Amino acid sequence: MAVVLLVLIFAAFLFSANSTTGQRNVIAGVLAVVLFPLAWFLPRVGLPVVAIYMTTMGGFRRLLIPAFGYTELDPLLLVGPIVAVLCFVNLVTNKQLRPTTKVGKWTLVLMALMAVAVVNPLQGSILVGISGIFFYIVPIMWYCVGRNTGTPQIMTALIRTLLVITILGALLGLKQGFFGFSDAEQLWFRESGFSLAVIGTQRTMSFFTAPSEYGSFLSIGIVIAFSYFLRGARLAVVPMLLLFYGLLLTSQRGAVVGTAGACMVMWAVQGRSVRAWIPRIVAAALVLGIGGYISLKQLSSVTEAVGGNDGGAVMLNHQIEGLTDPFGKGSTAGGHLALIGWGIMGGIRTPIGHGLGSTTMGSGRFGGTATFSSEYDIGSMFWSLGVFGGVVFVGMIVATYRTLGLYWYHTRSHIPLVMIGILVTSQGSWLAPGHYAQSAIVWIMIGCVDRIWRDGRLIPGLTQKLAGRKTSLSIWKQAIARRLSGASPSWEASYRRAGGGTSLDRTPPGLAGAGLPDPQTVPDDGEAEPPAPKPRRITPSAQRALERASGASRSDFASEGSVNEGQLRPRNEQSA
């Protein structure tokens, strides 16, 4: 079915080659034909390639303007959604869309509510609702793709790809900030009328679609590099400093705060127990808050003494002003919080919501009657879907963090640690209209993590151990810790004595490298074998008690040294 749709789409692009966007149509058709088979049949290669295209799509579109001209409705924007829809159609036709986890069930309910909100009359034209499909439902389809194909190898490839992309993006962004934009980029500014300037200085965007998405990906790159630093790669501090410097020059205070919060959480969860996490977060917040405030004040003094009116100095001064005085005249924090509150209250006052497309760019373009922008996905979901849809979205977020917390707590592997950082720093932008790449990649990775954790929980006995006795859970954690430290997993006997099973199972497919312990050493929940007797030395008091009970002397026993309990019988009984 998906192949037939792909052929039809490619044919439509080819037949429209003589239109005003003809060359772009052909390019979009070729990209869709290449990316869909890769994403579906070779996801380990295809999903990172999709991530590369989605992140660099903005720069690619701008480079084509001198040759093919500017168009507002660019078909290149449809390549990613086409691939997602085709993969989703394959999942449905092959009956592979089976939500068996809490995250999957919350997500399926959310998609159903979004589908109903497409025809909400309060948003105006039906075209407004259809535009909401593009901005909200399509990114969640990427979750289904990741949920179906996710493996630790795919997650590792995505993480490394994102780190390389963000480093290259930071270098291009710094070039734009210090040396100006290229001719194609300046032409795009003139043709599109786009402007997001700070005191007359245009914000940089690298090869991303917008400055805000550029800042979001710099934050993602920082938390990825920080995760490698926490795992012992000290050289990771070099890309961290580069990315953080680029983030400061974007003049996006929210991205800086989100990155700091994500790094604090990632450091805090290094504690050995959940009880240690909250004190570590508080300590990190105090140290980072006080230290950051003092550092920014000193940096502000240096910039004032040095002077300079270039773009970098303007952006840096604007950044410092907002971070050191978050609720002052130069800060927009109060306005952002007010927008979130208005979005939530709008959903409470209108329980059925204002329509899926009311919070997207399509509402203004197609004559929407309830246009509103919360700038953060939670407020947008309450406004678009109503109070029930907003609650479902919050429930999905909670279920996702719960899955990540369990995955990290029981494995201490790299994948959940990175995902914790990415989701925290992207909080509020999981479904951000206009962040085409960020939304798609975040949902792909959520689906992959959900699949990996589900496969790990399918190891016989793991589900019962996670919800079972405290002794069993303690042994499980100790065994994982020994395995991660390189020690031999010699814990099976201890688990048997605690009441666990004895039989072993094979490795479920796709779990290599997930951070889960070797399933060959994971016991089943069968009947426990009787514990092997431990040799022990007979004390004099025990010897006298045995003599009185049996009427035999010490010399009549088969052994007087280190014996087993089953051997403590008189010699005449042994000979008999």
C-alpha positions in Angstrom: 0.0 0.0 0.0 2.7 2.5 1.0 4.7 1.6 -2.2 1.6 2.4 -4.4 1.2 5.7 -2.6 4.9 6.5 -3.1 4.6 5.9 -6.8 1.5 8.1 -7.1 3.2 10.9 -5.1 6.3 10.7 -7.3 4.2 10.8 -10.4 2.3 13.8 -9.1 5.6 15.6 -8.5 6.8 14.8 -12.0 3.6 15.9 -13.7 3.9 19.3 -11.9 7.5 19.8 -13.1 6.3 22.7 -15.4 4.7 24.7 -12.6 6.3 27.6 -10.7 7.8 25.1 -8.2 8.5 22.4 -10.8 12.2 21.9 -10.1 11.6 21.7 -6.4 8.8 19.2 -7.0 11.1 16.9 -8.8 13.8 17.2 -6.1 11.1 16.5 -3.4 9.9 13.5 -5.3 13.3 12.0 -5.7 14.1 12.6 -2.0 10.9 10.9 -0.9 11.6 7.9 -3.2 15.1 7.5 -1.6 14.3 8.2 2.0 11.2 6.0 2.4 12.8 2.7 1.5 15.8 3.6 3.7 13.6 4.5 6.7 11.4 1.4 6.4 13.8 -1.4 5.2 17.2 -0.1 6.6 16.2 2.0 9.6 19.7 1.8 11.1 20.9 3.9 8.1 17.6 5.5 7.0 16.6 7.2 10.3 19.9 9.0 10.7 19.7 10.0 7.1 16.2 11.3 7.6 17.5 13.3 10.6 20.3 14.8 8.5 17.8 15.9 5.8 15.3 17.3 8.3 18.0 19.3 10.2 19.7 20.7 7.1 16.4 21.3 5.1 16.3 25.0 5.9 19.8 25.7 4.5 19.1 23.5 1.5 16.0 25.4 0.6 17.8 28.7 0.9 20.6 27.5 -1.3 18.1 26.7 -4.1 16.7 30.3 -4.2 19.3 31.8 -6.6 18.7 28.9 -9.1 15.0 28.1 -8.8 13.6 31.2 -7.1 11.6 31.6 -3.9 8.3 30.0 -3.1 6.3 30.3 0.1 4.8 26.8 -0.1 7.9 24.8 -0.7 7.3 21.1 -1.5 10.6 20.2 0.2 8.8 20.7 3.5 6.6 17.8 2.6 9.4 15.2 2.2 9.6 14.3 5.9 5.8 14.1 6.4 5.4 12.0 3.3 8.0 9.5 4.6 6.3 9.5 8.0 2.8 8.9 6.5 4.0 6.1 4.2 5.7 4.3 7.1 2.6 4.8 9.2 0.4 3.4 6.4 2.6 0.3 6.3 2.3 -0.2 10.0 -1.5 0.0 9.8 -1.8 -2.3 6.8 0.6 -4.8 8.3 -1.3 -4.7 11.6 1.9 -3.7 13.5 0.3 -0.7 15.3 -0.2 -2.3 18.6 0.3 0.0 21.6 1.3 -2.4 24.4 3.1 0.2 26.7 1.7 3.1 28.7 3.5 5.6 26.4 2.0 3.9 23.4 -1.5 3.9 24.8 -1.4 7.5 25.9 0.0 8.5 22.4 -2.7 6.5 20.6 -5.5 8.3 22.6 -3.8 11.7 21.9 -3.7 10.9 18.1 -7.4 10.0 18.2 -8.3 13.3 20.0 -6.3 15.2 17.4 -8.1 13.5 14.6 -11.4 14.5 16.0 -10.2 18.1 16.6 -9.4 18.4 12.8 -13.1 19.1 12.2 -13.7 21.4 15.2 -15.9 24.2 13.8 -14.5 26.8 16.3 -11.2 27.0 14.3 -12.9 28.2 11.1 -12.1 26.7 7.7 -11.4 22.9 7.4 -8.1 23.9 5.9 -7.0 25.1 9.3 -7.6 21.7 10.7 -5.8 20.0 7.9 -2.8 22.2 8.6 -2.9 20.9 12.1 -2.3 17.4 10.8 0.9 18.5 9.3 2.2 20.2 12.5 0.9 17.8 15.2 -0.2 14.4 13.9 2.6 13.8 11.5 5.3 14.2 14.2 3.5 11.6 16.4 3.6 9.2 13.4 7.4 9.3 13.8 6.9 7.9 17.3 5.1 4.9 15.7 8.0 4.4 13.3 10.6 4.5 16.1 8.4 2.2 18.2 8.3 -0.4 15.4 12.0 -0.3 14.4 13.9 1.0 17.5 17.0 -0.8 18.6 20.0 0.3 20.7 22.1 0.5 17.5 19.6 2.9 15.9 19.6 5.1 19.0 23.4 5.2 19.2 23.5 6.1 15.5 21.0 8.9 16.0 22.8 10.3 19.0 26.1 10.4 17.2 24.6 11.9 14.1 22.9 14.7 16.1 26.2 15.5 17.9 28.0 15.9 14.6 25.1 17.9 13.1 25.0 20.3 16.0 28.8 20.9 15.9 28.7 21.7 12.2 25.6 23.9 12.8 27.4 25.8 15.5 30.3 26.5 13.3 28.1 27.8 10.5 26.1 29.9 13.0 29.2 31.5 14.4 30.3 32.3 10.8 26.9 34.0 10.2 27.2 35.9 13.4 30.8 37.3 12.9 31.1 37.4 9.1 27.5 37.8 7.9 25.0 35.8 5.9 25.6 34.4 2.4 24.1 35.9 -0.7 21.4 33.1 -0.9 20.5 33.7 2.8 20.2 37.4 2.3 18.0 36.9 -0.7 15.8 34.6 1.4 15.5 37.3 4.0 14.4 39.8 1.3 12.0 37.5 -0.5 10.3 36.0 2.6 10.2 39.1 4.7 11.4 37.1 7.7 13.0 39.1 10.4 13.8 38.2 14.0 16.3 40.9 14.9 17.6 42.1 18.2 18.5 45.8 18.3 18.9 45.8 14.5 21.0 42.6 14.5 19.5 39.5 12.7 19.6 36.3 14.7 21.6 33.5 13.2 20.0 30.2 12.2 22.8 28.1 10.7 21.3 25.6 8.2 18.1 25.1 10.3 14.6 26.4 9.4 14.5 29.1 12.1 16.7 30.7 14.8 14.6 29.1 17.5 15.1 25.6 16.1 18.8 26.4 15.8 19.0 27.2 19.5 17.1 24.1 20.4 19.5 21.8 18.5 22.5 23.6 20.1 20.9 22.6 23.5 20.5 19.0 22.3 24.1 18.9 21.2 25.3 20.2 24.6 23.4 17.6 26.6 24.7 14.8 24.3 28.3 16.0 24.8 27.6 16.3 28.5 26.4 12.7 28.6 29.7 11.5 27.1 31.5 13.7 29.7 29.6 12.0 32.5 30.5 8.6 31.0 34.2 9.4 31.3 35.0 11.1 27.9 36.7 14.2 29.2 37.4 15.5 25.7 33.7 16.0 25.3 34.2 19.3 27.1 35.6 20.8 23.9 32.4 20.5 21.8 30.4 21.5 24.9 32.2 24.8 25.1 31.8 25.4 21.4 28.1 24.7 21.4 27.5 26.7 24.6 29.3 29.7 23.1 27.1 29.4 20.0 24.0 29.2 22.2 24.9 32.3 24.1 25.2 34.2 20.8 21.7 33.2 19.7 20.2 35.4 22.5 17.7 32.7 23.5 17.4 32.8 27.2 14.9 30.0 27.4 17.3 27.6 25.6 20.1 28.4 28.0 17.9 27.8 31.1 16.6 24.6 29.6 20.1 23.4 28.8 21.2 24.2 32.4 18.2 22.4 33.8 18.8 19.3 31.7 22.5 19.1 32.7 21.5 19.4 36.4 19.0 16.5 36.0 21.6 14.4 34.2 24.1 15.0 36.9 21.6 14.4 39.7 20.4 11.0 38.5 24.0 9.8 38.8 23.1 9.2 42.5 22.9 5.6 43.6 19.3 5.9 44.8 16.2 7.9 44.0 16.4 9.5 47.4 19.8 11.0 46.4 18.5 12.6 43.2 16.4 15.5 44.7 19.2 16.7 47.0 21.6 16.6 44.2 19.3 18.6 41.9 18.9 21.2 44.7 22.7 21.4 45.2 23.4 21.6 41.5 20.7 24.4 41.1 22.3 26.4 43.9 25.8 26.0 42.6 24.9 26.6 39.0 22.6 29.5 39.7 25.0 31.4 42.0 28.0 30.6 39.9 26.3 31.5 36.6 25.0 34.8 38.0 28.5 35.8 39.1 30.1 34.7 35.9 27.5 36.6 33.8 28.0 39.7 35.8 31.7 39.6 35.3 31.2 38.9 31.6 28.9 41.9 31.4 31.6 44.1 33.0 34.2 42.8 30.5 31.9 43.5 27.5 31.1 47.0 28.7 34.8 47.8 29.2 35.8 46.4 25.8 32.9 47.9 24.0 32.0 46.9 20.5 28.8 47.2 18.4 29.2 44.1 16.3 26.4 41.5 16.2 28.1 39.1 18.7 28.4 41.8 21.3 24.8 42.9 20.9 23.5 39.3 21.2 25.7 38.6 24.2 24.6 41.8 26.1 20.9 41.0 25.4 21.5 37.5 26.7 23.2 38.6 29.9 20.5 41.3 30.5 17.7 38.7 30.4 19.5 36.0 32.4 20.7 38.2 35.3 17.3 39.9 35.6 14.7 37.3 34.6 11.7 39.4 35.5 13.1 42.9 34.6 12.2 45.1 31.7 14.7 43.4 29.4 13.3 39.9 30.1 10.4 38.2 28.3 10.0 35.3 30.8 6.8 36.8 32.3 5.2 37.0 28.9 6.1 33.4 28.0 4.6 32.1 31.3 1.5 34.2 30.7 1.0 32.7 27.2 1.2 29.2 28.7 -1.4 30.1 31.4 -3.7 31.6 28.8 -3.5 28.5 26.7 -4.3 26.2 29.6 -7.2 28.5 30.8 -8.5 28.6 27.2 -8.8 24.8 27.2 -10.5 24.8 30.6 -13.1 27.4 29.5 -13.7 25.6 26.2 -13.6 21.9 27.0 -13.9 20.8 23.4 -10.9 23.0 22.4 -10.6 25.5 19.6 -9.5 23.1 16.8 -6.3 21.3 16.0 -5.0 24.0 13.6 -5.8 27.0 15.8 -2.3 27.2 17.3 -0.4 26.6 14.0 0.7 28.9 11.2 -2.1 27.5 9.0 -4.6 29.3 11.1 -3.4 32.8 10.1 -2.9 31.7 6.5 -6.3 30.0 5.9 -8.4 32.5 7.9 -8.7 30.8 11.3 -11.2 32.3 13.8 -9.5 31.2 17.0 -5.8 31.8 16.3 -3.6 31.7 19.3 0.1 30.9 19.9 1.2 29.6 23.4 4.8 29.1 22.2 4.9 25.9 24.3 3.2 22.7 23.4 1.4 22.1 26.7 -0.5 25.4 26.4 -1.1 24.8 22.7 -2.6 21.3 23.4 -5.0 22.7 26.0 -6.1 25.4 23.7 -6.4 23.2 20.6 -7.8 20.0 22.2 -9.5 21.3 25.3 -9.0 20.2 28.8 -9.3 16.5 28.2 -6.8 16.6 25.4 -4.4 18.7 27.4 -4.6 16.2 30.3 -4.0 13.3 27.9 -0.9 15.1 26.6 0.4 15.7 30.1 -0.3 12.0 30.9 1.8 11.0 27.9 4.7 13.2 29.1 4.5 11.7 32.6 4.5 8.1 31.1 7.5 8.9 28.9 9.5 10.2 31.8 8.5 7.2 33.9 9.7 4.8 31.2 13.0 6.7 31.0 13.4 6.7 34.7 12.9 3.0 35.0 15.2 2.4 32.0 17.9 4.5 33.6 17.4 3.2 37.2 17.7 -0.4 36.2 20.4 -0.2 33.6 22.5 2.9 34.1 23.3 2.9 30.4 24.0 5.8 28.0 20.8 5.8 26.0 18.3 6.7 28.7 20.7 9.2 30.2 20.9 11.1 26.8 17.2 10.9 26.3 16.6 12.4 29.8 18.7 15.4 28.8 17.2 15.7 25.3 13.6 15.6 26.6 14.2 18.0 29.5 15.9 20.6 27.3 13.3 20.2 24.6 10.4 20.4 27.1 7.8 22.7 25.6 8.9 21.9 22.0 8.0 18.3 21.6 5.2 19.5 19.3 6.4 23.0 18.3 4.9 24.2 15.0 7.7 25.3 12.7 10.3 23.0 14.4 10.0 20.4 11.7 13.2 18.6 12.5 13.1 18.8 16.3 9.6 17.4 16.6 10.3 14.5 14.2 13.6 13.5 15.8 12.3 13.8 19.4 9.4 11.5 18.6 11.5 9.0 16.7 13.8 8.7 19.8 10.8 8.4 22.2 9.5 5.6 20.1 12.9 3.8 20.0 13.4 4.1 23.8 9.8 2.8 24.4 10.6 -0.2 22.1 13.9 -1.0 23.8 12.5 -0.9 27.3 9.5 -3.0 26.3 11.8 -5.6 24.8 13.9 -5.6 27.9 10.8 -6.1 30.1 9.9 -9.1 28.0 12.9 -11.0 29.4 11.2 -13.8 31.5 11.0 -12.8 35.1 12.0 -9.2 34.7 8.5 -7.7 35.0 7.9 -9.7 38.2 11.2 -8.8 39.6 10.6 -5.1 39.0 7.3 -5.2 40.8 8.2 -8.0 43.2 10.0 -8.4 46.5 12.5 -5.9 47.7 15.1 -8.6 48.1 14.7 -9.7 44.5 14.9 -6.2 43.2 18.0 -5.5 45.3 19.8 -8.5 43.8 18.7 -7.4 40.3 20.3 -4.0 40.8 23.5 -5.4 42.3 23.8 -7.8 39.4 23.4 -5.0 36.8 26.0 -2.9 38.7 28.5 -5.7 38.6 27.9 -6.3 34.9 28.3 -2.6 34.0 31.5 -2.5 36.0 32.9 -5.4 34.1 32.6 -8.0 36.9 31.4 -11.5 36.4 27.6 -11.8 37.0 28.0 -14.5 39.7 24.7 -13.7 41.4 22.4 -16.6 40.3 22.9 -18.5 43.5 22.0 -15.5 45.6 18.9 -15.0 43.5 17.9 -18.6 44.0 18.2 -18.3 47.7 16.0 -15.2 47.6 13.3 -17.3 45.9 13.9 -16.6 42.2 13.7 -19.1 39.4 16.4 -21.2 37.9 15.9 -21.6 34.1 17.6 -19.3 31.6 16.3 -17.8 28.4 17.7 -16.5 25.1 18.3 -12.9 24.2 15.3 -11.1 22.7 16.0 -9.6 19.3 17.5 -6.2 19.1 18.6 -5.9 22.8 22.4 -5.9 22.3 23.9 -2.7 23.7 20.7 -1.6 25.4 22.4 -1.6 28.8 20.2 -4.4 30.0 21.9 -7.3 31.7 22.8 -10.4 29.7 19.5 -12.4 29.4 21.5 -15.6 29.5 21.9 -14.9 33.2 18.4 -13.7 33.9 16.4 -16.3 35.8 12.9 -17.4 34.9 10.0 -17.4 37.4 9.9 -21.2 37.7 10.0 -23.3 40.8 13.0 -22.7 43.0 15.5 -25.5 43.5 16.5 -26.4 47.0 19.6 -24.5 48.1 22.8 -26.4 48.1 24.0 -27.2 51.6 27.0 -25.1 52.8 29.9 -26.9 54.5 30.4 -25.7 58.1 32.5 -26.8 61.1 30.9 -28.6 64.0 31.1 -26.7 67.2 31.7 -28.6 70.5 28.2 -27.7 71.8 26.6 -29.0 68.6 28.7 -32.1 68.8 27.5 -32.9 72.3 23.9 -32.3 71.3 24.3 -34.7 68.4 25.9 -37.3 70.7 23.0 -37.1 73.2 20.5 -37.4 70.4 22.1 -40.4 68.7 23.8 -42.1 71.5 27.1 -42.1 69.6 30.4 -40.7 70.5 32.5 -38.2 68.6 34.7 -40.9 67.1 31.7 -42.7 65.7 31.0 -39.9 63.2 32.3 -40.1 59.6 33.9 -36.7 59.9 34.8 -34.3 62.6 36.0 -31.4 60.5 34.3 -29.4 57.8 31.2 -31.4 56.8 27.9 -31.0 55.2 24.7 -31.2 57.1 23.6 -34.3 55.1 26.8 -36.1 56.2 26.1 -35.7 60.0 25.1 -39.3 60.6 26.8 -42.1 62.6 29.2 -44.4 60.8 27.0 -47.4 61.3 24.1 -45.7 59.5 26.4 -44.7 56.7 27.6 -48.3 56.2 24.0 -49.5 56.3 
